[in-house]
Amino acid sequence: MAHELDIIPSSEWGFFTLPRPMCIAGPCSAETEEQVMETAKGLADFGIHVYRAGIWKPRTHPGSFEGVGTPGLRWLRKVKETYGMKVCTEVASEKHVLECIKYGVDVVWIGARTSANPFLMQEIADALEGTDIPVLVKNPVNPDIDLWVGALERLNRAGLRKLGVIHRGFSTSAPIPYRNDPGWKMAIEMRSRYPQLAFFADPSHMAGDRKYLLELSQRAMDLGLDGLMVESHCDPSCALSDAKQQLTPRDLQTLLESLVIRDNTSDNEDYKDGIEALRASIDVIDDNLLKLLKDRMDVSRKIGAYKKDHNVAIIQASRWEQVLEGVKAKAGGLSEPFVEAVFNAIHDESVRVQNGILEG
């Protein structure tokens, strides 16, 4: 059972600044001290306060570059000392956590493969207990919001209150231009459930290609997310991991300056009057929709009783296919996936209602 999270807002963490977007940037992987320091200088020069770099890299195949390990933490400490930046890296085990504490890492994040594993999440939560380190949790590789929430709950139960999330999209076999399906619907749901959480988007892992970074970053800002975690490398062409999706510090600066940042609300009286009138219209329509749905389920109950009296099965696949094709043909400007999702949900409830009649 999900419970409320006891959260300290990011504005009280001491190193994120407004206005949006808050930005965490740095290379996919710490490769050499020179690469780490050169990238950090380029980012610090235009005001990036939080530097990221992967120290341990979870790779699909053994033999790939899996990070430099603990020696890279010394380089992150040097970034802190030289440029005054906060530093963060990914952790996936108790050992990683203990090493980060030892070297003074300021923030840790938990990757998509780890957040999907409750055993590892509990191990990490136990290792972090008693610390004050902010922890950012990426969404699981598959769209499972309960796993995402559960990961946060484990950390919160361990006494960690500086928590945030990173939306990086979901694995998919569908043919899409991006590396991962952005899956914005789940980001919106998570934002609605826990508006107090610091909420970042990771356009680098969504995109898989730097040419899509601006459009995905802008989408995140349009949805009202707080910030971005973006991969930046002093020379992406030489990167040992994810070279195609990394930006130079200069190109990242250009991207951030290109974003249109919209206010969460407005004090303009014309805006407030207009938006309230439109919301009142929505409320009336919603009331009518609920009444129509109730009326439809009343008819479904009668159909269920009729089928029971005549010993007929509940599900009539050919009939439902006809209904679905009919409503999609009448959809007008509504998207076909939306119409299909809505009517499939209605059908599922109708089957449930009819099943109750047969079992009664």
Secondary structure, DSSP 4 states (H G I P E B T S, - for coil): ---------GGGSSS--SSSPEEEEE-SB---HHHHHHHHHHHHTTT--EEE-BSS---SSTTS-----THHHHHHHHHHHHH--EEEEE--SHHHHHHHHHTT-SEEEE-HHHHT-HHHHHHHHHHHTT----EEEEPPSS--HHHHHHHHHHHHHTT---EEEEE--B---S--SSSSB--HHHHHHHHHH-TTSEEEE-HHHHHSSGGGHHHHHHHHHHTT--EEEEEB-SSGGG-SS-GGG-B-HHHHHHHHHH--PPPS----HHHHHHHHHHHHHHHHHHHHHHHHHHHHHHHHHHHHHHHHHTT--S--HHHHHHHHHHHHHT-TTS-HHHHHHHHHHHHHHHHHHHHHHHH-
